[in-house]
Amino acid sequence: MRILGLLLLVACGDDVLVIDDAPPRDTSVVPDVREPDASTEPTTLMLAGAIAPTHDPAIIQVDGIYMVFGTGAGISVRTSLDLHNWSLSGQVFATKPSWITTTDPAHPNDLWAPDIAQFGGTYHLYYAASRFGSNVSCIGHATSASPTSGTWVDHGAVICSTASDTFNAIDAAAFVDPTGTPWLAFGSFWSGLKLVPLALDGTRDGTAMYALSTRDDAAVEAPFLVARDGWFYLFESVGLCCRGSDSTYEVRVGRASDVRGPYVDKDGVALLAGGGTLVVTGDARWKGPGHNAVLRGATGDFNVYHAYDATSAGTPTLRISEMQWTVDGWPRSAGP
């Protein structure tokens, strides 16, 4: 299916509607002045230290320290001064926040797929409380004046889904658009990826929900949003995770002129119709690369994700690759 014109997605309650006449592309966004270096290929960084097991990495740089938050007991924290050498630096929660009833009773403090962003004068950490294969899920929210202090205040759930919902409230990705408005993308299987607006305190702002991406087999999750050169890019993980060396994850991308969509791939196929331009796929050793985040900085952009190491019993391992942009504005990542 090809998109011949833009559509604006709006919501009434939590029911997603589609109407015509989306607003024009925002040309006021300051272009990204960095140009891709066509003379070199992007490379995958050599990593050492506490890089495995790492699953669903979220990354931020605070006071010169790179921090990776990942799935696990209480949300794992890893730190590095150079992006290459990593140390395990504890966890966000020593025990499960008391409001959570949606995790596996056998592993009550296992919290998934964190994401971190700074807006409204503080740092916001979002995380999933669920159990495998269920959409009885919640996305929790915690804040910290400085993540390097290791001190977080939990604020409960931002959004939950139940067995009667058509979406799954996991895999959160916070995003601040060029106007300073925060959003939360999320979703896993069921009817695909969604987007809701946030208030500056990090809570959900209203009841609007926008549909971003889906596929016939529903195997799409882990959204991540990037704004660049007047476009919004939606990265997604397609396929199956969490199966060690049998994982089939790969990272795909589409872009839109409005953060709410519609997103299309390089060939013009809508992500809501199963489109998505390939960014990273697996090889003989590194299986199922996915659940990526993009680290943007003055020295360039990096694609951060996990992949399953077939030479180490399929252990999920932190991977970081350089990411360039083509002259027509599409991401080009090393990997897997």
N, C-alpha and C positions, 0 to 999 in steps of 0.2 A: 504494500500500500504506500502511495506517495502522497505527501502533504502538498496541496496546491495553494493553501492560504493558511494564515495563522488563526488559531482558535484560543479563546480565553476560557480557562477552567474556573468555575466558581462553585460554591457549595451552599446548600441550604441545610443547616444542621450538619450532620456528617455524611449527607448524600451528595455525591459529586455530580455536578451538572456540566454540560458543555454548551456554550453560547458563542455566537459569532462576534467578530470585530474586536480582536485583541488590540491593546495599545501598541503604537509603533515602537520600534527598537529605540532604546535610550541612547542617543548619540552623545549625551553629556558626560558619559563615563570616560575618565581619562585613559587613553590607550596605554597599554603596557609597552614600554620603550625597548624592552629587551628583544633582540632578534635571534632566531635560531641560528646556530652555527652549522651551516650545511657541510662544512669541511670535516666534521668529526661525527662519529656515531656516539649516542649516549651510552654510558657504561653502568654496570651494576657495581655498587660499592662493596669493598671487602670489609666484612664485619667480624668482630671478635668479642669474646666475653659472654655475657648472659643473654644470648639471642634465642635460646630455645629452652622449653617450649614457649612460643609467643603466638597468640591467636588474636585476630581482629585488632591490629595495632592502631592507636590514635596518637598523633604526635603534635608537640608544640615546643617552641623555644622560649624559655623564661630566664631572664637575667644571665644569658650566655650558656644556659644548660638546656640540652635537648631532653625532653621527657616523652617516653612512650608508655601509654596506658593500654592494658590488654585484658582480655577475658580471663577469668580465674577466680579463685577464692578471694573475695573482697576487692577485686580489681587490682591486678599487678601493676607495679610501677618500675620502669627501667630508666636509667639516666646515662647521658654521654656528654662529653665536652666537645666531641669532634665528629659525631655521626658514625664513627667507625667502631669505637670501643665502648661496650655497654656493660653496666653494672645493674644488678637487681637491687632496688631501693625500697622494698617493702610493699605495702598495699594501702588502698584508700580506706577500707573498712575492716576493722578487726573482727566484727561480727555483723551479721545481716541487719540492715535497718529494720526496725520493729514493725513498720507498716507493710512489709512485703509478705504476701501469702502465695505468690505465684511461682516460686522456684521449686525445684525438685526437693522433696522432703529429705531425701538421702544426702543432698548436697545443698543445704539451705543458703549458704553464703556464696555460692557460685553465681557471679554476676557477669553479664556478657557485654561485649561489643560497646565499650565506652567511646565517648567522643568529648573533646574539650575545645572551648572557644573563650575568647575574652570579649566582653561587651558590657555596657552599663556600669563600668567602673569595677568589675570583678571578673573572676574566672568561673566558668560554668562547666560542670562535668555531667554528662548524660550517660545513662547506662541501662541495660535491659535486665529485667527480672522475669524469667520465664523458664520453661522446661522444653526439652527437645521435642519438636513435632507438634507443639501446642500453640494456639493463638490466644490462650488465656494468659495475657502478658501485660507488663507495665514498663514504661520508661521512667526511670527515676532521675532526680535532679539534685546535685550538690553544688555548693559554691565554696570558693576560697579566695582570700585576699592575695595569696601567693601560693601556688601549687608546690613550690620548692620547700615550703614549711612543713608539708605533709599533713596540714590541718584542713579538714573539710567539714562543712555543715550540711547535713542532708535536709532536703525540703519535701520529700515525698514524691508522689507521681506527678508527671506532667500530662501524660495520656496513657490510658489503658485500653486493651481490647478484650472482648469476651468471646465465647464460643459462637455467639450469634452474629458477630461482626464479620465483615468480609475482608478485613485487614489484620495485620499482626504488628503490635506495638513493640518492636524490637529494632535493633540496628540503627540507632539514632545518629544523626549527623547535623550538628548546629552550623549555621551559616549566617554571616552578616553581609547584606547586600551593599552596593556602593552608596546607598542613601543612608546607611546606618541602621536599617531595619533587620532584626534577627528573625530567622526562620529555623524550623526543625524538619529535616527530611528523615524518613524512616521507612521501614517495611521489609517484609520477608515472605515470599510465597503468597498464598491466598490471592488477593486481587492486585498485588504488586506494591510499588513504591508510592509513598504519599508525601505531602508537604503541608505543614500548618504554620501559621504566623506565631511568633513569640512576642511577649512584652519585654521591655528592657530589664525586668527583674528575672527573666528566664522562664517565666511561666507561660502557659498557652494563652494566646490572645484571641478570644472569641471561639467560634465553633467551625470556622471555615476549614475545609480540607480539600486539597487539590491532588488529582491523580497525575503521576509523573511517568510511570513505566509499568508495563506488564508483558507477559509472554504466554503463549498457548499452554506451555507446560508449567507455568507459574514459577519456574526456577530462576527467580531474580530477587536479589536482596542487597543490603549494604550500600545504600546511596552515599555519594559524597559530592558536594557542590563547590565549584570554583567560578569566580568571575574574572574574565580577562577580555580586554579589548572590546568592551560593549556586549560580549556574549556571556551567557551562563552555561557552564558545562556540567552535565550530570554523569558522574562515573557510577558504575553499577557492577556487581558481581553476578555472573550468570553461570548456572550449573550447580553442582553439588559440592558442599564443603564437608569437613568433619569426618572424612572416611580415609584418612591417612593417604597412602599412596594411590588409593582408588578415587581420590577426590578429582572432580572435573571443573572446578572453579576456573573462570577466566574473567578478566576485567574488560568491560566495554564502556563506550561513552557516546553521548549525544549532546547537542547544544540547542539553546533557545535564546530568543531575544527578550524574553520575560522569564523571571525566576519561576513563575508558575507553569511554564511550558507554553505550547507543546514542544517537546524535545525531539529532534530528528538526528539521524546519523549522517555520515559523510555522503551517503547515497540518497539522502532525502527520505529515508524510511523512518516513520515515527516510532519512538520507543514504546508508545502505547500500543503499537502494532507488532512488537517483537523486534524492532530494529536495535542497532547498537554497533558502532565501529570498534573493532578489536584493538585493545591497548596492550594487554599482556596475556599470554597463554603459557601452559606448562611445557616442559621438555622431559627428557629421559630421567633426570634427577629431581628437578623441582616440579612437583605435581600440584595442580590446583591453586595457582597463585590468585589471591583475591583479598576481599575486604580491605580495599586500599584507602589511604588518605594521601593528600597532596600537601607537601611542605613547600611553601613559597618564600623566597628570600632574595636578598641582593645578589647572592652568588649563583642563583639559578633555582630551578624547581626540582623537587625530588618526589618520586612515587614510592610510597611506603606501604607494605603489605606483608602478609604471611604467605608461605608456600610450604608444602609437605615434602620433607627430604627423604627420597626413596632409598638413600644410602644409610639412613638412620631410622629405620622402621617407621617411616612416614611421619616423623616428628614435625609439628608446625614450627616454623622458624622465621624469624624476622628477616625481611629482605628490603633493601633500599636501592632504588635505581635512579639515575639521572633521567629527567624528563625535559625534552625540548618541545618546541612548537613549530609546525610546518608553516610555510609562507601563507597557506590558506587557512591557518588558524586551528589546526588539529593537534592534539598531544601525541608525542612520539616518545615512548618510554623504552629504556633498556629493560632487560629481564630475561627469564623469570627469576 
